[in-house]
């Protein structure tokens, strides 16, 4: 999604209030939403983790255990999740299981993150503009990464996966 594409603008409570260009949303720190998809192996024991491209506008070159992106104007979080999963990892036509919403506030970023989960044992095809590499990581290792505040995970993804682990108890 380029800087001139329209993204959905939300209020602090999670309701859509309008739209703005991605560049304007970033520049003004507007509330927005993102969809995030946790890709787990069929047996549920591993998660696909990828490294973001170095020219990403947010958290370049960091690792993420969620595929996803900003919700476009007129798009639902579920539609965004399916679109981003197909674009970033080449995963299509797989049922999305809604999980929870977390709020990420790290000025200037203010975002409602809608999380989903899929199970997948098929091929993963990276979108080169978004992702430079990836691997399947055992849940135990992912938890170690998440619990390390200086670890390699992007901050919003770290927040969401810690919430995911908390809910697994």
Order of alpha helices (4+ residues) and beta strands (2+ residues): beta-beta-alpha-beta-beta-beta-beta-alpha-beta-beta-beta-alpha-alpha
